[in-house]
Amino acid sequence: MTFPQVSQTYKDPYNYPEGIAFQEGQYLLMKDAKVSVLDWGFLHSDATYDTVHVWDGAFFRLDLHLDRFFAGLEKLHMSIPFDRSQVADILANCVALSGHRNAYVEMICTRGGSPSFSRDPRDAANRFIAFAVPYGSVANAAQMERGLRIAISDVVRIPPKSVDPSIKNYHWLDLVRGLYDAFDRDAETALLLDTDGNIAEGPGFNVFAVKGGSLRTPQFGVLPGITRRTVFDLCTMLDIDVGVGNVSPDALKTADEVFITSTAGGIMPVSSVDETRIGNGRPGPVTGKIKALYWDMHKDPTWSTVVAFPEDVRGASSRPM
Ligand SMILES: Cc1ncc(COP(=O)(O)O)c(C=O)c1O
């Protein structure tokens, strides 16, 4: 009987987007960033994370993303050896070294693992990882232009009594089920229900309905998205009425406009919900106004943090005085 050889080096057959990761005190090429299969983040989805984007060389609302990440760590009894400003520096270094001026940036903490494979989470050494890869959006360019076709799945979003949705997490099996439901119904993405049959959220986004000039977004069982919060702020600036509360499937289908929100894509219009066309089937004026101000605010220093890239720093120091 012969046994297979144990390889001394691991060959990864997959391709990854180009970028830079931070792990165990080192900056690595994305393809070299790896997590042990014994990490509880992988084995049990025992992890929290946050995603912030960099647009035109600047983070957008980094403070709010750091607030949510550090609050999640506390609620999960996790700790990392870095404070807020150190995490901010690590994220900026990942972006600067990646060279991506439009980037999708994640900070992650997994429960980690223990050498004894103990089942007690208190024995685990938590693991902090960060990375920057090219910016990605829930909606592609064509969908942005014409609006997404969305289906309401029967799948119920994991309830807050099971997993606190304010802790950004990787419990996505319900969301992925919803996506397959949507694909079966010739839609492009999905919305899941809450335990009362109202609309909750979709795979990586919150949703808003516009009716008679007022906005409404689900309150219960959803991640309090930073883009959702930004819409509240933009509505104050634009003097648009906005509220949180139950949104039934019927209310969504009879809305004048519907849009979804995410760090990955910003404000994204929806043109149909199930078989129902929303408005005239084109992105509406309220959505357009909010979307325009959302991108304008990326240039405002109150909400953005500029990243220093190596070529900028080199350029500045070699410039004649
Ligand atoms: C389940 C879920 N809901 C909503 C959102 C939108 O949150 P944010 O606007 O902070 O990106 C996300 C983002 O990934 C998400 O994963």
The ligand as a Tripos MOL2 file, in Angstrom:
@<TRIPOS>MOLECULE
LIG
   16    16     1     0     0
SMALL
NO_CHARGES

@<TRIPOS>ATOM
      1 C1        -26.2300   42.0650    4.8400 C.3       1 LIG1
      2 C2        -25.8440   43.4540    4.4570 C.ar      1 LIG1
      3 N1        -26.7770   44.4380    4.5190 N.ar      1 LIG1
      4 C3        -26.4790   45.7050    4.1660 C.ar      1 LIG1
      5 C4        -25.2120   46.0520    3.7090 C.ar      1 LIG1
      6 C5        -24.8990   47.4830    3.3270 C.3       1 LIG1
      7 O1        -24.0800   48.0760    4.3020 O.3       1 LIG1
      8 P1        -23.0740   49.2680    3.9640 P.3       1 LIG1
      9 O2        -23.8920   50.3650    3.4020 O.co2     1 LIG1
     10 O3        -22.4380   49.5960    5.2560 O.co2     1 LIG1
     11 O4        -22.0980   48.7340    2.9450 O.co2     1 LIG1
     12 C6        -24.2130   45.0680    3.6580 C.ar      1 LIG1
     13 C7        -22.8520   45.4000    3.1960 C.2       1 LIG1
     14 O5        -22.0470   44.5460    2.9000 O.2       1 LIG1
     15 C8        -24.5360   43.7470    4.0440 C.ar      1 LIG1
     16 O6        -23.6080   42.7730    4.0180 O.3       1 LIG1
@<TRIPOS>BOND
     1     1     2 1
     2     2     3 ar
     3     2    15 ar
     4     3     4 ar
     5     4     5 ar
     6     5     6 1
     7     5    12 ar
     8     6     7 1
     9     7     8 1
    10     8     9 2
    11     8    10 1
    12     8    11 1
    13    12    13 1
    14    12    15 ar
    15    13    14 2
    16    15    16 1
@<TRIPOS>SUBSTRUCTURE
     1 LIG1         1 GROUP 0 **** ****
